Amino acid sequence: MKIWQVFLVLVLCFFFYLTAVFVKEANRTAEGGENPYSEQAAASAAAAGEDTAQGAEQEPAGPAAGSIAAWTENLNILWVILASFLVFFMQLGFMLVEAGFTRSKNVVNIAMKNIMDFAVGSIAFFAVGFGLMWGLDRCGFCGTRYFLPTSSDVSSVNAELGWTFFLFQTVFCATAATIVSGAMAERTKFTSYLIYSLVISAVIYPIFGAWTWGGGWLAKLGFHDFAGSTVVHSVGGWLALAGAVTLGPRVGKYSADGRVNAIPGHNILLGALGVLFLWFGWFGFNPGSTLSVTPQIGYIAVTTNLAAAAGAVAAMVLASVIYGSCDATMTLNGILAGLVAITAGCDVVSPLGSILIGGMAGCLVIAALLFIDRVLKIDDPVGAVSVHAVCGTFGTICVGLFAADGTGLFYGGGTKLLITQLIGAGTAFAWALGIGFVMFQIIRATVGLRVTRHEELRGLDIEEHGMQGYPNFDTWTTV
Amino acid sequence: MKLIIAYIQPETLNDVKQALLKENIAKLSVVNALGCGHQLGYTEQYRGVVSEVNLLKKVRLEIAVNDDYLDRTIDTLIRVARSGHIGDGKIFVVDLLECIRIRTGERGKEAIG
């Protein structure tokens, strides 16, 4: 039995299981039992208000609690669901950045990877991930309940937002998953990538999320990661590093004599469009993480925007100093670096602080790109490791320095928060890189991680998907 | 003086170029080409429909060489561009009547240089 047949059988078993659950549920409702997805089920669970893993104070929910409260609640739901849609939009950004920064012979593969990791991840997060992340019980390591959640389950996690909260968590998980795609572009087997995206969405991201946002041990230490510099971006970034190292560089990236070759992307405009989409989506990613309509939304949007702008300016200036030209791809990476770095502290740093963090991240990303590309000789086509892992870690540590609520080192808060932030960032590094290596090695040993040299040279579009991205254009010659 | 016209698989272009450079053959033109040989095309799938692609994408190299470079160039091309499968391509060699470098007006051997 071939290994892909084993996976096919596993997937089929999973769908049979889902069907069985579905039939049971339908029968129960038909026999007059309570529908677990009805409004009443959600409301009763919310009213019971049992252990909200959120830890935040909860208003009495339900329309009966008075019209003002109902208005507030509905506004909160509206804001968070809109923010979820914005975060979903970041998927487009990731896809375009990756497609634009790589060669035209692989665009179909890149589109498919970015679409399918969201599709696979959504189901995996619903089935397993959400429970692992938000169902913390006596077992302190990870959640043990709320798998295949019902309305009452999601209401127990967040009484006010319910399914809206679930969707918000899903798109965050998908963001972490899709980061890895860029670092592994142009040489990864498609099926192996699907297996990877299943594992990160079902296990790797949710477990780290449980430690931080789900009320686990890092949360108890006082680790501050507002919207996910560490939880989303560093975890994705370190996994990307594990993937890129396990895969090895693309054919032609490093010559035998040690020379580093450039493999230019095929459409910088697409890459720029993707970065702007990401910038746009980040206005849902950070301000949406308030999970409620407060004046803080505007404040967070401003710090987010300033950091992105500072990242762009800093990266462009530094690139023009180093290369003598305003390098577009470096500037675009600088924008993303600023955004990733501000994500952890966007609610506590001052606007001036956000400019400093974004600017330093813009410089740091170029240094990291050069270091990873030239010194470590790790081939990361879009700079995912530099942007997400390095700047995510940097931004997380910066909270300990720049937190303007009096806990940051520069604001007289001492080193307590700084040390906690270092512990959190270090944990993400160890967890994601460690489990990433194990996972990719297992995938490599079983289904295989990399396409053959011939397939890579001809392009994954033809070899993996049987079609070309640009059939009517002159795209014969491949560098 | 000879003109070597070689049709090769696009994905071998980079390796061929590097190998030629090592043999000190640095001057070449590359043209995208469509063609059909013994392969008679291949099939592509688009939205479930199989389409016959009769003309294949190839790369055409044009290399003008002096006679003493001829064998070396051909050997290199065969060595690097050969995969052993149908579709590896063909090499044509034709006599070159004249070669003139526009910048200096040099002719013949020097112009090929």
Interface residues (C-beta under 8 A of the other chain):
Chain A: G252 H454 L457 R458 G459 I462 G466 M467 Q468 D474 W476 T477 T478 V479
Chain B: P10 E11 T12 L13 N14 V30 N32 A33 E44 Q45 Y46 K57 K58 V59 S83
